Amino acid sequence: MKYLRWLLFPFSLLYGLVVIIRNWFYDAGLFKSREFDLPVICVGNLEVGGAGKSPMTEYLIRLLKGQYKLATLSRGYGRQTKGFFLADRINTATQIGDEPSQFKHKFPDVTVAVCEERVEGIMQLKKDHNLILLDDAFQHRAVKPGLSVLLFDYNHLQQPKLLLPAGNLREPFSGRWRADVMVVTKCPDNLSEAQMTTCYELIAPLNWQPLFFSAIAYQPLQDLQGKPVDFNIDADTTVFLLTGIANPKPLVQHIGQSTSNINHHNYPDHHQFSLKNIAKLAGEFSACKSQKKVIITTEKDAQRLGVHELLPAIAQLPVWVLPIGVNFLNNGQQEFDKLVTNYVREYTEHN
């Protein structure tokens, strides 16, 4: 794999040149970045794959939904629909994408929309809302958000900063200086001062860019409808783990703290599960002789299990969902919350 990356390096140089020119056109005003007369918060990252954007978006929803008429706007990656689409609870991931489906499932009273063109999406939503949360839109320069929250996966910070396709960066690492707020996600719960200092040195935020640290907060198990289940994973439990996410390693490590008996059915990010995939899982689960066994998946994957053709097969299996949240470290939650709420309040009052 390392040698393949070096073979792809010339293509990364070409890709990087295109991205740099594109960003320069936006910075110089040759390409238009649209500002809006309502607060717009963008959550994004520089890498391909998961840095915890969905849990951070959900954190912001919980923080702000009681005070504002907010809407989330995503591209709707992997959906089979096109253009602007307003979600409801009966929509599946094939119609709106897995992350928007997850948001609507967890927050049925919050408006969830998808649109490839974020400007068009905001124009549709601004008539009935006074706050927009953009999920995974840091590289969507056609919109100029009022507050941009940029996430970094702690486990990837020391990896080489190579652009696609040789590496995982969507744009040069210098793009981080467009952010208003930075958060290092998926940190160890016991993150030390020395580790935080290393993160500061690697990211090198500007003086006006606050840097926060967060860890994954694993929640109690739920069923596919979001109801708590009474099940305790211990050393005697065999866990069949079903994932189609960018980085399942932290989840495997978390479950590994309770049991070493893990049968991981690991698929690529945003994988559309098939009846063949579920049949393979069901067969191995049935053949397992363990007296205590369970199937666990993530919230995002659960949305893709909810498509109609899979429901009869899934209904025959004990599939539980392990939700995750955001836990700010180093007493950073209060400061982060204040920064976000002050931005929204001051922008709203000013306008």
Secondary structure, 3 states (H helix, E strand, C coil): CHHHHHHHHHHHHHHHHHHHHHHHHHHCCCCCCECCCCCEEEEEECECCCCCHHHHHHHHHHHHCCCCCEEEEECCCCCCCCCCEECCCCCCHHHHCHHHHHHHHHCCCCEEEECCCHHHHHHHHCCCCCEEEEECCCCCCCECCCEEEEEEEHHHCCCCCCECCCCCECCCHHHHHHCCEEEEECCCCCCCHHHHHHHHHHHCCCCCCCEEEEEEEECCCECCCCCECCCCCCCCCEEEEEECCCCCHHHHHHHHCCCCCEEEEECCCCCCCCHHHHHHHHHHHHHCCCCCEEEEECHHHHHHCCCCCCHHHHCCCCEEECCEEEEECCCCHHHHHHHHHHHHHHHHHHC
